[in-house]
Amino acid sequence: MSSTRELNPRRFSQILVGVDDSPDAQLAFRFAMNRAKQDEAELDLVTVIEENDINIYQALDKNFITQKRAELEKHLQDYRKIALEFGIKKVQTYIAEGEAGETIVKNVIPRVNPDLLVIGSSSKTGMAKYFGSQASYMAKHAPISVLVVR
């Protein structure tokens, strides 16, 4: 063994976690909170408005995206409150639009600049499962460490 430094677990300073109401995302949030508290790291929460989940009528309604964004912002503030009450000192929230995996990798990570991404493992069903899940896309393409929780 060359040094004790190599034996120490890596400490993260800024952790980004994808949140929604899925069970796996809830686990990812809990894990990210615990790791952020342990490392005294900033916790960044992100949720994505997925265009595939919006039908044509909703897309044509100018108020729909505004209302959806307001709902998600409220939801993110609930997560933020939980994290702050848990003892995390700095918690930021972000809302993005697009396909979750690609948007987080190409837009959110460069903007937020975290050193760890924590995501739930749940994958899509139907035909999309043959093309890979959002989690596998992020694990493969993210320029930072990725922890997939299930």
KAQUI-V253196 format. One record per residue. PHI is phi in degrees with one decimal (NA if undefined). Layout:
[[PHI] [PHI]]
This chain:
[[NA] [-82.4] [-160.9] [-72.0] [-58.6] [-68.1] [-85.3] [-74.7] [-67.3] [-69.5] [-102.5] [-106.0] [-106.2] [-147.4] [-115.0] [-104.1] [-129.7] [-83.9] [-123.4] [-158.5] [-95.2] [-72.5] [-57.6] [-67.1] [-67.9] [-63.4] [-65.1] [-61.2] [-60.5] [-62.8] [-62.2] [-62.3] [-61.3] [-62.0] [-67.7] [-62.7] [-66.5] [-60.9] [-90.1] [54.4] [-100.2] [-72.0] [-116.2] [-112.3] [-106.3] [-131.4] [-132.6] [-122.0] [-80.6] [-86.6] [-62.1] [-67.2] [-88.9] [-109.1] [-83.6] [-60.5] [-68.5] [-66.3] [-64.0] [-77.7] [-84.3] [-60.4] [-78.1] [-60.8] [-63.9] [-61.4] [-66.8] [-61.5] [-62.3] [-64.3] [-60.6] [-66.9] [-62.7] [-62.5] [-61.2] [-62.8] [-66.1] [-63.7] [-61.4] [-60.1] [-61.0] [-60.7] [-64.3] [-64.9] [-65.3] [-72.8] [113.5] [-81.4] [-78.4] [-129.0] [-132.1] [-113.9] [-125.5] [-142.4] [-120.4] [-126.8] [-127.2] [134.0] [-76.7] [-52.7] [-60.0] [-65.4] [-64.4] [-64.6] [-68.2] [-88.4] [-115.2] [-73.9] [-58.5] [-62.3] [-75.0] [-87.2] [62.1] [-78.9] [-111.1] [-148.6] [-112.6] [-115.2] [-138.6] [-78.4] [-93.1] [-56.8] [-112.7] [-73.1] [-111.0] [71.5] [-63.0] [-61.0] [-66.1] [-75.7] [-97.9] [98.0] [-83.6] [-61.2] [-62.4] [-67.7] [-61.9] [-66.0] [-62.2] [-78.6] [-105.6] [-67.3] [-84.1] [-129.3] [-64.7] [-127.5] [-115.2] [-102.5] [-107.2] [-137.5]]
